[in-house]
Amino acid sequence: MTKYEVIIYWSEADHAFIAEVPELPGCTADGTTQAEALKNVQVVIDEWIETAKSLGRPIPAPRGRLSFA
Protein backbone atom coordinates (compact mmCIF):
# COMPACT_ATOMS: atom_id res chain seq x y z
CA MET A 1 0.00 0.00 0.00
CA THR A 2 1.36 3.39 -0.96
CA LYS A 3 1.36 6.45 1.27
CA TYR A 4 0.18 9.14 -1.13
CA GLU A 5 -2.53 11.55 -0.05
CA VAL A 6 -5.91 10.75 -1.60
CA ILE A 7 -8.75 13.24 -1.88
CA ILE A 8 -12.23 11.74 -2.21
CA TYR A 9 -15.30 13.75 -3.18
CA TRP A 10 -18.75 13.22 -4.65
CA SER A 11 -19.24 14.14 -8.31
CA GLU A 12 -22.85 14.89 -9.15
CA ALA A 13 -21.99 14.91 -12.87
CA ASP A 14 -20.56 11.39 -12.66
CA HIS A 15 -22.90 10.12 -9.94
CA ALA A 16 -19.85 8.61 -8.27
CA PHE A 17 -17.20 9.25 -5.66
CA ILE A 18 -13.94 10.43 -7.22
CA ALA A 19 -10.56 9.68 -5.66
CA GLU A 20 -7.64 11.87 -6.75
CA VAL A 21 -3.94 11.65 -5.92
CA PRO A 22 -2.62 15.22 -6.21
CA GLU A 23 1.04 14.19 -6.17
CA LEU A 24 0.62 11.88 -9.19
CA PRO A 25 -0.73 13.86 -12.15
CA GLY A 26 -3.75 12.25 -13.76
CA CYS A 27 -4.03 9.58 -11.08
CA THR A 28 -7.76 9.28 -10.37
CA ALA A 29 -10.40 6.60 -9.93
CA ASP A 30 -14.06 6.42 -9.07
CA GLY A 31 -16.51 4.21 -7.24
CA THR A 32 -20.09 3.99 -6.07
CA THR A 33 -18.92 4.36 -2.46
CA GLN A 34 -15.99 6.14 -0.83
CA ALA A 35 -14.47 2.77 0.09
CA GLU A 36 -14.76 1.52 -3.49
CA ALA A 37 -13.18 4.71 -4.87
CA LEU A 38 -10.28 4.33 -2.41
CA LYS A 39 -9.81 0.66 -3.32
CA ASN A 40 -9.85 1.50 -7.03
CA VAL A 41 -7.39 4.37 -6.71
CA GLN A 42 -4.90 2.08 -4.92
CA VAL A 43 -4.82 -0.04 -8.08
CA VAL A 44 -4.36 3.06 -10.25
CA ILE A 45 -1.53 4.31 -8.01
CA ASP A 46 0.33 1.02 -8.49
CA GLU A 47 -0.25 1.18 -12.25
CA TRP A 48 0.87 4.84 -12.37
CA ILE A 49 4.12 3.96 -10.60
CA GLU A 50 4.75 0.90 -12.79
CA THR A 51 4.20 2.97 -15.94
CA ALA A 52 6.48 5.78 -14.73
CA LYS A 53 9.22 3.25 -13.94
CA SER A 54 8.93 1.60 -17.35
CA LEU A 55 9.17 5.00 -19.07
CA GLY A 56 12.09 6.13 -16.91
CA ARG A 57 10.09 9.00 -15.44
CA PRO A 58 10.62 10.28 -11.90
CA ILE A 59 8.27 9.08 -9.19
CA PRO A 60 7.47 11.70 -6.55
CA ALA A 61 8.08 10.67 -2.97
CA PRO A 62 4.91 10.77 -0.86
CA ARG A 63 4.75 14.06 1.06
CA GLY A 64 1.78 13.32 3.25
CA ARG A 65 -0.60 16.18 3.95
CA LEU A 66 -0.81 18.87 1.34
CA SER A 67 0.28 22.36 2.29
CA PHE A 68 -1.76 25.32 1.20
CA ALA A 69 -0.24 28.78 0.93
ZABATI-444697 format. One record per atom (N, C-alpha, C): residue number from 1; residue in one letter; x, y, z. Coordinates in Angstrom, 1 decimal. Each point is the difference from the previous one (the first is absolute). Layout:
<atoms>
<atom><nr>NUM</nr><rest>a</rest><xx>X</xx><yy>Y</yy><zz>Z</zz></atom>
...
</atoms>
This chain:
<atoms>
<atom><nr>1</nr><rest>m</rest><xx>0.8</xx><yy>-1.2</yy><zz>0.0</zz></atom>
<atom><nr>1</nr><rest>m</rest><xx>-0.8</xx><yy>1.2</yy><zz>0.0</zz></atom>
<atom><nr>1</nr><rest>m</rest><xx>0.9</xx><yy>1.2</yy><zz>0.0</zz></atom>
<atom><nr>2</nr><rest>t</rest><xx>-0.3</xx><yy>1.0</yy><zz>-0.9</zz></atom>
<atom><nr>2</nr><rest>t</rest><xx>0.8</xx><yy>1.2</yy><zz>-0.1</zz></atom>
<atom><nr>2</nr><rest>t</rest><xx>-0.5</xx><yy>1.0</yy><zz>1.0</zz></atom>
<atom><nr>3</nr><rest>k</rest><xx>0.8</xx><yy>1.1</yy><zz>0.2</zz></atom>
<atom><nr>3</nr><rest>k</rest><xx>-0.3</xx><yy>1.0</yy><zz>1.1</zz></atom>
<atom><nr>3</nr><rest>k</rest><xx>-0.3</xx><yy>1.3</yy><zz>-0.6</zz></atom>
<atom><nr>4</nr><rest>y</rest><xx>-0.6</xx><yy>0.1</yy><zz>-1.2</zz></atom>
<atom><nr>4</nr><rest>y</rest><xx>-0.3</xx><yy>1.2</yy><zz>-0.6</zz></atom>
<atom><nr>4</nr><rest>y</rest><xx>-1.3</xx><yy>0.5</yy><zz>0.5</zz></atom>
<atom><nr>5</nr><rest>e</rest><xx>-0.2</xx><yy>1.4</yy><zz>0.1</zz></atom>
<atom><nr>5</nr><rest>e</rest><xx>-1.2</xx><yy>0.5</yy><zz>0.4</zz></atom>
<atom><nr>5</nr><rest>e</rest><xx>-1.1</xx><yy>-0.2</yy><zz>-1.0</zz></atom>
<atom><nr>6</nr><rest>v</rest><xx>-1.2</xx><yy>-0.3</yy><zz>0.4</zz></atom>
<atom><nr>6</nr><rest>v</rest><xx>-1.1</xx><yy>-0.3</yy><zz>-0.9</zz></atom>
<atom><nr>6</nr><rest>v</rest><xx>-1.1</xx><yy>1.0</yy><zz>0.4</zz></atom>
<atom><nr>7</nr><rest>i</rest><xx>-0.6</xx><yy>0.7</yy><zz>-0.9</zz></atom>
<atom><nr>7</nr><rest>i</rest><xx>-1.1</xx><yy>0.8</yy><zz>0.2</zz></atom>
<atom><nr>7</nr><rest>i</rest><xx>-1.3</xx><yy>-0.6</yy><zz>-0.6</zz></atom>
<atom><nr>8</nr><rest>i</rest><xx>-1.0</xx><yy>-0.2</yy><zz>0.8</zz></atom>
<atom><nr>8</nr><rest>i</rest><xx>-1.2</xx><yy>-0.7</yy><zz>-0.5</zz></atom>
<atom><nr>8</nr><rest>i</rest><xx>-1.2</xx><yy>1.0</yy><zz>0.1</zz></atom>
<atom><nr>9</nr><rest>y</rest><xx>-0.7</xx><yy>0.2</yy><zz>-1.1</zz></atom>
<atom><nr>9</nr><rest>y</rest><xx>-1.2</xx><yy>0.9</yy><zz>0.0</zz></atom>
<atom><nr>9</nr><rest>y</rest><xx>-1.1</xx><yy>-0.6</yy><zz>-0.9</zz></atom>
<atom><nr>10</nr><rest>w</rest><xx>-1.2</xx><yy>0.4</yy><zz>0.3</zz></atom>
<atom><nr>10</nr><rest>w</rest><xx>-1.2</xx><yy>-0.4</yy><zz>-0.8</zz></atom>
<atom><nr>10</nr><rest>w</rest><xx>0.0</xx><yy>0.9</yy><zz>-1.3</zz></atom>
<atom><nr>11</nr><rest>s</rest><xx>-0.2</xx><yy>-0.7</yy><zz>-1.1</zz></atom>
<atom><nr>11</nr><rest>s</rest><xx>-0.2</xx><yy>0.7</yy><zz>-1.3</zz></atom>
<atom><nr>11</nr><rest>s</rest><xx>-1.5</xx><yy>-0.2</yy><zz>-0.5</zz></atom>
<atom><nr>12</nr><rest>e</rest><xx>-0.8</xx><yy>1.1</yy><zz>0.1</zz></atom>
<atom><nr>12</nr><rest>e</rest><xx>-1.3</xx><yy>-0.1</yy><zz>-0.5</zz></atom>
<atom><nr>12</nr><rest>e</rest><xx>-0.1</xx><yy>-0.3</yy><zz>-1.4</zz></atom>
<atom><nr>13</nr><rest>a</rest><xx>0.9</xx><yy>0.5</yy><zz>-0.8</zz></atom>
<atom><nr>13</nr><rest>a</rest><xx>0.0</xx><yy>-0.2</yy><zz>-1.5</zz></atom>
<atom><nr>13</nr><rest>a</rest><xx>0.3</xx><yy>-1.5</yy><zz>-0.3</zz></atom>
<atom><nr>14</nr><rest>d</rest><xx>0.8</xx><yy>-0.6</yy><zz>0.8</zz></atom>
<atom><nr>14</nr><rest>d</rest><xx>0.3</xx><yy>-1.4</yy><zz>-0.3</zz></atom>
<atom><nr>14</nr><rest>d</rest><xx>-0.8</xx><yy>-1.0</yy><zz>0.9</zz></atom>
<atom><nr>15</nr><rest>h</rest><xx>-0.7</xx><yy>0.6</yy><zz>0.9</zz></atom>
<atom><nr>15</nr><rest>h</rest><xx>-0.8</xx><yy>-0.9</yy><zz>1.0</zz></atom>
<atom><nr>15</nr><rest>h</rest><xx>0.9</xx><yy>-1.0</yy><zz>0.6</zz></atom>
<atom><nr>16</nr><rest>a</rest><xx>1.2</xx><yy>0.4</yy><zz>0.4</zz></atom>
<atom><nr>16</nr><rest>a</rest><xx>0.9</xx><yy>-0.9</yy><zz>0.6</zz></atom>
<atom><nr>16</nr><rest>a</rest><xx>1.0</xx><yy>0.8</yy><zz>0.9</zz></atom>
<atom><nr>17</nr><rest>f</rest><xx>0.6</xx><yy>-0.7</yy><zz>0.9</zz></atom>
<atom><nr>17</nr><rest>f</rest><xx>1.1</xx><yy>0.5</yy><zz>0.8</zz></atom>
<atom><nr>17</nr><rest>f</rest><xx>1.3</xx><yy>0.0</yy><zz>-0.8</zz></atom>
<atom><nr>18</nr><rest>i</rest><xx>0.7</xx><yy>1.1</yy><zz>0.0</zz></atom>
<atom><nr>18</nr><rest>i</rest><xx>1.3</xx><yy>0.1</yy><zz>-0.7</zz></atom>
<atom><nr>18</nr><rest>i</rest><xx>1.1</xx><yy>0.1</yy><zz>1.0</zz></atom>
<atom><nr>19</nr><rest>a</rest><xx>1.0</xx><yy>-0.8</yy><zz>-0.3</zz></atom>
<atom><nr>19</nr><rest>a</rest><xx>1.2</xx><yy>0.0</yy><zz>0.8</zz></atom>
<atom><nr>19</nr><rest>a</rest><xx>1.2</xx><yy>0.5</yy><zz>-0.8</zz></atom>
<atom><nr>20</nr><rest>e</rest><xx>0.6</xx><yy>1.1</yy><zz>0.5</zz></atom>
<atom><nr>20</nr><rest>e</rest><xx>1.2</xx><yy>0.6</yy><zz>-0.8</zz></atom>
<atom><nr>20</nr><rest>e</rest><xx>1.2</xx><yy>-0.1</yy><zz>0.9</zz></atom>
<atom><nr>21</nr><rest>v</rest><xx>1.2</xx><yy>-0.2</yy><zz>-0.7</zz></atom>
<atom><nr>21</nr><rest>v</rest><xx>1.3</xx><yy>0.0</yy><zz>0.7</zz></atom>
<atom><nr>21</nr><rest>v</rest><xx>0.7</xx><yy>1.3</yy><zz>-0.5</zz></atom>
<atom><nr>22</nr><rest>p</rest><xx>0.0</xx><yy>1.1</yy><zz>0.7</zz></atom>
<atom><nr>22</nr><rest>p</rest><xx>0.6</xx><yy>1.2</yy><zz>-0.5</zz></atom>
<atom><nr>22</nr><rest>p</rest><xx>1.5</xx><yy>-0.1</yy><zz>-0.4</zz></atom>
<atom><nr>23</nr><rest>e</rest><xx>0.7</xx><yy>-0.8</yy><zz>0.7</zz></atom>
<atom><nr>23</nr><rest>e</rest><xx>1.4</xx><yy>-0.1</yy><zz>-0.3</zz></atom>
<atom><nr>23</nr><rest>e</rest><xx>0.4</xx><yy>-0.8</yy><zz>-1.2</zz></atom>
<atom><nr>24</nr><rest>l</rest><xx>-1.0</xx><yy>-0.7</yy><zz>-0.6</zz></atom>
<atom><nr>24</nr><rest>l</rest><xx>0.2</xx><yy>-0.8</yy><zz>-1.2</zz></atom>
<atom><nr>24</nr><rest>l</rest><xx>-0.9</xx><yy>0.5</yy><zz>-1.1</zz></atom>
<atom><nr>25</nr><rest>p</rest><xx>0.4</xx><yy>0.8</yy><zz>-0.8</zz></atom>
<atom><nr>25</nr><rest>p</rest><xx>-0.8</xx><yy>0.7</yy><zz>-1.1</zz></atom>
<atom><nr>25</nr><rest>p</rest><xx>-0.8</xx><yy>-1.1</yy><zz>-0.7</zz></atom>
<atom><nr>26</nr><rest>g</rest><xx>-1.4</xx><yy>0.3</yy><zz>-0.1</zz></atom>
<atom><nr>26</nr><rest>g</rest><xx>-0.9</xx><yy>-0.9</yy><zz>-0.8</zz></atom>
<atom><nr>26</nr><rest>g</rest><xx>-0.4</xx><yy>-1.2</yy><zz>0.7</zz></atom>
<atom><nr>27</nr><rest>c</rest><xx>0.5</xx><yy>-0.2</yy><zz>1.3</zz></atom>
<atom><nr>27</nr><rest>c</rest><xx>-0.3</xx><yy>-1.2</yy><zz>0.7</zz></atom>
<atom><nr>27</nr><rest>c</rest><xx>-1.4</xx><yy>0.1</yy><zz>0.7</zz></atom>
<atom><nr>28</nr><rest>t</rest><xx>-1.0</xx><yy>-0.5</yy><zz>-0.6</zz></atom>
<atom><nr>28</nr><rest>t</rest><xx>-1.4</xx><yy>0.1</yy><zz>0.6</zz></atom>
<atom><nr>28</nr><rest>t</rest><xx>-0.7</xx><yy>-1.3</yy><zz>-0.2</zz></atom>
<atom><nr>29</nr><rest>a</rest><xx>-1.0</xx><yy>-0.2</yy><zz>0.8</zz></atom>
<atom><nr>29</nr><rest>a</rest><xx>-0.9</xx><yy>-1.2</yy><zz>-0.1</zz></atom>
<atom><nr>29</nr><rest>a</rest><xx>-1.4</xx><yy>0.4</yy><zz>0.5</zz></atom>
<atom><nr>30</nr><rest>d</rest><xx>-0.9</xx><yy>-0.9</yy><zz>-0.2</zz></atom>
<atom><nr>30</nr><rest>d</rest><xx>-1.4</xx><yy>0.3</yy><zz>0.5</zz></atom>
<atom><nr>30</nr><rest>d</rest><xx>-0.6</xx><yy>-1.2</yy><zz>0.6</zz></atom>
<atom><nr>31</nr><rest>g</rest><xx>-1.1</xx><yy>0.1</yy><zz>0.7</zz></atom>
<atom><nr>31</nr><rest>g</rest><xx>-0.7</xx><yy>-1.1</yy><zz>0.6</zz></atom>
<atom><nr>31</nr><rest>g</rest><xx>-1.4</xx><yy>0.4</yy><zz>0.4</zz></atom>
<atom><nr>32</nr><rest>t</rest><xx>-0.8</xx><yy>-0.9</yy><zz>0.3</zz></atom>
<atom><nr>32</nr><rest>t</rest><xx>-1.4</xx><yy>0.3</yy><zz>0.4</zz></atom>
<atom><nr>32</nr><rest>t</rest><xx>0.0</xx><yy>0.4</yy><zz>1.5</zz></atom>
<atom><nr>33</nr><rest>t</rest><xx>1.0</xx><yy>-0.4</yy><zz>0.7</zz></atom>
<atom><nr>33</nr><rest>t</rest><xx>0.2</xx><yy>0.4</yy><zz>1.4</zz></atom>
<atom><nr>33</nr><rest>t</rest><xx>1.4</xx><yy>0.5</yy><zz>0.2</zz></atom>
<atom><nr>34</nr><rest>q</rest><xx>0.2</xx><yy>0.7</yy><zz>1.2</zz></atom>
<atom><nr>34</nr><rest>q</rest><xx>1.3</xx><yy>0.5</yy><zz>0.3</zz></atom>
<atom><nr>34</nr><rest>q</rest><xx>1.0</xx><yy>-1.1</yy><zz>0.1</zz></atom>
<atom><nr>35</nr><rest>a</rest><xx>-0.4</xx><yy>-1.1</yy><zz>0.6</zz></atom>
<atom><nr>35</nr><rest>a</rest><xx>0.9</xx><yy>-1.1</yy><zz>0.2</zz></atom>
<atom><nr>35</nr><rest>a</rest><xx>0.4</xx><yy>-0.6</yy><zz>-1.4</zz></atom>
<atom><nr>36</nr><rest>e</rest><xx>-0.9</xx><yy>-0.1</yy><zz>-0.9</zz></atom>
<atom><nr>36</nr><rest>e</rest><xx>0.2</xx><yy>-0.6</yy><zz>-1.3</zz></atom>
<atom><nr>36</nr><rest>e</rest><xx>1.0</xx><yy>0.9</yy><zz>-0.8</zz></atom>
<atom><nr>37</nr><rest>a</rest><xx>-0.3</xx><yy>1.4</yy><zz>0.1</zz></atom>
<atom><nr>37</nr><rest>a</rest><xx>0.9</xx><yy>0.9</yy><zz>-0.7</zz></atom>
<atom><nr>37</nr><rest>a</rest><xx>1.4</xx><yy>-0.1</yy><zz>0.6</zz></atom>
<atom><nr>38</nr><rest>l</rest><xx>0.2</xx><yy>-0.1</yy><zz>1.3</zz></atom>
<atom><nr>38</nr><rest>l</rest><xx>1.3</xx><yy>-0.2</yy><zz>0.6</zz></atom>
<atom><nr>38</nr><rest>l</rest><xx>0.7</xx><yy>-1.3</yy><zz>-0.4</zz></atom>
<atom><nr>39</nr><rest>k</rest><xx>-0.8</xx><yy>-1.1</yy><zz>-0.1</zz></atom>
<atom><nr>39</nr><rest>k</rest><xx>0.6</xx><yy>-1.2</yy><zz>-0.4</zz></atom>
<atom><nr>39</nr><rest>k</rest><xx>0.4</xx><yy>0.0</yy><zz>-1.5</zz></atom>
<atom><nr>40</nr><rest>n</rest><xx>-0.8</xx><yy>0.7</yy><zz>-0.8</zz></atom>
<atom><nr>40</nr><rest>n</rest><xx>0.3</xx><yy>0.1</yy><zz>-1.4</zz></atom>
<atom><nr>40</nr><rest>n</rest><xx>1.3</xx><yy>0.9</yy><zz>-0.3</zz></atom>
<atom><nr>41</nr><rest>v</rest><xx>0.1</xx><yy>1.1</yy><zz>0.8</zz></atom>
<atom><nr>41</nr><rest>v</rest><xx>1.1</xx><yy>0.9</yy><zz>-0.2</zz></atom>
<atom><nr>41</nr><rest>v</rest><xx>1.3</xx><yy>-0.7</yy><zz>0.4</zz></atom>
<atom><nr>42</nr><rest>q</rest><xx>0.0</xx><yy>-0.9</yy><zz>1.0</zz></atom>
<atom><nr>42</nr><rest>q</rest><xx>1.2</xx><yy>-0.7</yy><zz>0.4</zz></atom>
<atom><nr>42</nr><rest>q</rest><xx>0.6</xx><yy>-0.8</yy><zz>-1.2</zz></atom>
<atom><nr>43</nr><rest>v</rest><xx>-0.9</xx><yy>-0.6</yy><zz>-0.8</zz></atom>
<atom><nr>43</nr><rest>v</rest><xx>0.4</xx><yy>-0.7</yy><zz>-1.2</zz></atom>
<atom><nr>43</nr><rest>v</rest><xx>0.6</xx><yy>0.9</yy><zz>-1.0</zz></atom>
<atom><nr>44</nr><rest>v</rest><xx>-0.7</xx><yy>1.2</yy><zz>-0.2</zz></atom>
<atom><nr>44</nr><rest>v</rest><xx>0.5</xx><yy>1.0</yy><zz>-0.9</zz></atom>
<atom><nr>44</nr><rest>v</rest><xx>1.4</xx><yy>0.5</yy><zz>0.4</zz></atom>
<atom><nr>45</nr><rest>i</rest><xx>0.2</xx><yy>0.2</yy><zz>1.3</zz></atom>
<atom><nr>45</nr><rest>i</rest><xx>1.3</xx><yy>0.5</yy><zz>0.5</zz></atom>
<atom><nr>45</nr><rest>i</rest><xx>1.1</xx><yy>-1.0</yy><zz>-0.4</zz></atom>
<atom><nr>46</nr><rest>d</rest><xx>-0.3</xx><yy>-1.3</yy><zz>0.3</zz></atom>
<atom><nr>46</nr><rest>d</rest><xx>1.0</xx><yy>-1.0</yy><zz>-0.4</zz></atom>
<atom><nr>46</nr><rest>d</rest><xx>0.3</xx><yy>0.0</yy><zz>-1.5</zz></atom>
<atom><nr>47</nr><rest>e</rest><xx>-1.0</xx><yy>0.1</yy><zz>-0.8</zz></atom>
<atom><nr>47</nr><rest>e</rest><xx>0.2</xx><yy>0.1</yy><zz>-1.5</zz></atom>
<atom><nr>47</nr><rest>e</rest><xx>0.7</xx><yy>1.2</yy><zz>-0.4</zz></atom>
<atom><nr>48</nr><rest>w</rest><xx>-0.3</xx><yy>1.2</yy><zz>0.6</zz></atom>
<atom><nr>48</nr><rest>w</rest><xx>0.7</xx><yy>1.2</yy><zz>-0.3</zz></atom>
<atom><nr>48</nr><rest>w</rest><xx>1.5</xx><yy>-0.1</yy><zz>0.3</zz></atom>
<atom><nr>49</nr><rest>i</rest><xx>0.3</xx><yy>-0.6</yy><zz>1.1</zz></atom>
<atom><nr>49</nr><rest>i</rest><xx>1.4</xx><yy>-0.1</yy><zz>0.4</zz></atom>
<atom><nr>49</nr><rest>i</rest><xx>0.7</xx><yy>-1.0</yy><zz>-1.0</zz></atom>
<atom><nr>50</nr><rest>e</rest><xx>-0.6</xx><yy>-1.1</yy><zz>-0.3</zz></atom>
<atom><nr>50</nr><rest>e</rest><xx>0.6</xx><yy>-1.0</yy><zz>-0.9</zz></atom>
<atom><nr>50</nr><rest>e</rest><xx>0.2</xx><yy>0.6</yy><zz>-1.4</zz></atom>
<atom><nr>51</nr><rest>t</rest><xx>-1.0</xx><yy>0.8</yy><zz>-0.4</zz></atom>
<atom><nr>51</nr><rest>t</rest><xx>0.2</xx><yy>0.7</yy><zz>-1.3</zz></atom>
<atom><nr>51</nr><rest>t</rest><xx>1.1</xx><yy>1.0</yy><zz>0.0</zz></atom>
<atom><nr>52</nr><rest>a</rest><xx>0.1</xx><yy>0.8</yy><zz>1.1</zz></atom>
<atom><nr>52</nr><rest>a</rest><xx>1.1</xx><yy>1.0</yy><zz>0.1</zz></atom>
<atom><nr>52</nr><rest>a</rest><xx>1.3</xx><yy>-0.7</yy><zz>0.0</zz></atom>
<atom><nr>53</nr><rest>k</rest><xx>0.2</xx><yy>-1.1</yy><zz>0.7</zz></atom>
<atom><nr>53</nr><rest>k</rest><xx>1.2</xx><yy>-0.7</yy><zz>0.1</zz></atom>
<atom><nr>53</nr><rest>k</rest><xx>0.4</xx><yy>-0.6</yy><zz>-1.4</zz></atom>
<atom><nr>54</nr><rest>s</rest><xx>-1.0</xx><yy>-0.5</yy><zz>-0.7</zz></atom>
<atom><nr>54</nr><rest>s</rest><xx>0.3</xx><yy>-0.6</yy><zz>-1.4</zz></atom>
<atom><nr>54</nr><rest>s</rest><xx>0.4</xx><yy>1.1</yy><zz>-1.0</zz></atom>
<atom><nr>55</nr><rest>l</rest><xx>-0.5</xx><yy>1.2</yy><zz>0.2</zz></atom>
<atom><nr>55</nr><rest>l</rest><xx>0.4</xx><yy>1.1</yy><zz>-0.9</zz></atom>
<atom><nr>55</nr><rest>l</rest><xx>1.2</xx><yy>0.8</yy><zz>0.5</zz></atom>
<atom><nr>56</nr><rest>g</rest><xx>0.5</xx><yy>-0.4</yy><zz>1.1</zz></atom>
<atom><nr>56</nr><rest>g</rest><xx>1.2</xx><yy>0.7</yy><zz>0.6</zz></atom>
<atom><nr>56</nr><rest>g</rest><xx>-0.3</xx><yy>1.4</yy><zz>0.5</zz></atom>
<atom><nr>57</nr><rest>r</rest><xx>-1.3</xx><yy>0.2</yy><zz>0.4</zz></atom>
<atom><nr>57</nr><rest>r</rest><xx>-0.4</xx><yy>1.3</yy><zz>0.6</zz></atom>
<atom><nr>57</nr><rest>r</rest><xx>0.1</xx><yy>0.0</yy><zz>1.5</zz></atom>
<atom><nr>58</nr><rest>p</rest><xx>0.3</xx><yy>1.2</yy><zz>0.5</zz></atom>
<atom><nr>58</nr><rest>p</rest><xx>0.1</xx><yy>0.1</yy><zz>1.5</zz></atom>
<atom><nr>58</nr><rest>p</rest><xx>-1.3</xx><yy>-0.3</yy><zz>0.7</zz></atom>
<atom><nr>59</nr><rest>i</rest><xx>0.1</xx><yy>-0.6</yy><zz>1.2</zz></atom>
<atom><nr>59</nr><rest>i</rest><xx>-1.1</xx><yy>-0.3</yy><zz>0.8</zz></atom>
<atom><nr>59</nr><rest>i</rest><xx>0.1</xx><yy>0.8</yy><zz>1.3</zz></atom>
<atom><nr>60</nr><rest>p</rest><xx>-1.0</xx><yy>0.9</yy><zz>0.2</zz></atom>
<atom><nr>60</nr><rest>p</rest><xx>0.1</xx><yy>0.9</yy><zz>1.1</zz></atom>
<atom><nr>60</nr><rest>p</rest><xx>-0.1</xx><yy>-0.8</yy><zz>1.3</zz></atom>
<atom><nr>61</nr><rest>a</rest><xx>0.8</xx><yy>0.4</yy><zz>1.0</zz></atom>
<atom><nr>61</nr><rest>a</rest><xx>-0.1</xx><yy>-0.6</yy><zz>1.3</zz></atom>
<atom><nr>61</nr><rest>a</rest><xx>-1.3</xx><yy>0.5</yy><zz>0.7</zz></atom>
<atom><nr>62</nr><rest>p</rest><xx>-0.7</xx><yy>-0.9</yy><zz>0.7</zz></atom>
<atom><nr>62</nr><rest>p</rest><xx>-1.2</xx><yy>0.5</yy><zz>0.7</zz></atom>
<atom><nr>62</nr><rest>p</rest><xx>0.4</xx><yy>1.1</yy><zz>1.0</zz></atom>
<atom><nr>63</nr><rest>r</rest><xx>-0.8</xx><yy>1.1</yy><zz>0.0</zz></atom>
<atom><nr>63</nr><rest>r</rest><xx>0.3</xx><yy>1.1</yy><zz>1.0</zz></atom>
<atom><nr>63</nr><rest>r</rest><xx>-1.0</xx><yy>-0.1</yy><zz>1.1</zz></atom>
<atom><nr>64</nr><rest>g</rest><xx>-1.0</xx><yy>-0.7</yy><zz>0.0</zz></atom>
<atom><nr>64</nr><rest>g</rest><xx>-1.0</xx><yy>0.0</yy><zz>1.1</zz></atom>
<atom><nr>64</nr><rest>g</rest><xx>-1.0</xx><yy>1.1</yy><zz>-0.3</zz></atom>
<atom><nr>65</nr><rest>r</rest><xx>-0.4</xx><yy>0.7</yy><zz>1.1</zz></atom>
<atom><nr>65</nr><rest>r</rest><xx>-1.0</xx><yy>1.1</yy><zz>-0.1</zz></atom>
<atom><nr>65</nr><rest>r</rest><xx>0.5</xx><yy>1.1</yy><zz>-1.0</zz></atom>
<atom><nr>66</nr><rest>l</rest><xx>-1.0</xx><yy>0.5</yy><zz>-0.8</zz></atom>
<atom><nr>66</nr><rest>l</rest><xx>0.3</xx><yy>1.1</yy><zz>-0.9</zz></atom>
<atom><nr>66</nr><rest>l</rest><xx>0.1</xx><yy>1.3</yy><zz>0.8</zz></atom>
<atom><nr>67</nr><rest>s</rest><xx>0.8</xx><yy>0.8</yy><zz>-0.4</zz></atom>
<atom><nr>67</nr><rest>s</rest><xx>0.2</xx><yy>1.4</yy><zz>0.6</zz></atom>
<atom><nr>67</nr><rest>s</rest><xx>-0.7</xx><yy>1.0</yy><zz>-0.9</zz></atom>
<atom><nr>68</nr><rest>f</rest><xx>-0.7</xx><yy>0.9</yy><zz>0.6</zz></atom>
<atom><nr>68</nr><rest>f</rest><xx>-0.7</xx><yy>1.0</yy><zz>-0.8</zz></atom>
<atom><nr>68</nr><rest>f</rest><xx>0.6</xx><yy>1.4</yy><zz>0.4</zz></atom>
<atom><nr>69</nr><rest>a</rest><xx>0.4</xx><yy>0.8</yy><zz>-1.0</zz></atom>
<atom><nr>69</nr><rest>a</rest><xx>0.6</xx><yy>1.3</yy><zz>0.3</zz></atom>
<atom><nr>69</nr><rest>a</rest><xx>-1.1</xx><yy>1.0</yy><zz>0.2</zz></atom>
</atoms>
